[in-house]
Amino acid sequence: MASPNPLTEYVTLVSSDDYSFIVRRSAACISPAIKRMLDPANGFIESQTNTCRFDNINGLVLEKVCEYLYYNEKHKDAKDVADMDLPMELVLELLMAADYLNDYGGNDEGF
């Protein structure tokens, strides 16, 4: 039996249209869904490949999600943080992506 891959500093997020985003694990794991996928204790293949594929999120939306993950990580302890600028045409898709990434089977604090 092959030994599992060690936890890496970076993970890859892949969109439905095959765009890949390499993101720091610490930023990606702000999302409860991604955190669970990458946790070796849960036994998901993503924890072995360090890659999460999102068949319901396109590249444009996943790019904004990645920007948010870094924005959140950068400002997590700050007060009076300005809102991120979001293109109006993506707001509904971003809301659906955030809902999926924030609610993946548990009661984590969330995103």
Summary of the structure (lengths in Angstrom):
residues: 111
radius of gyration: 14.1
end to end distance: 35.9
largest distance: 50.5
contacts: 285
relative contact order: 0.20
helix: 45%
strand: 12%
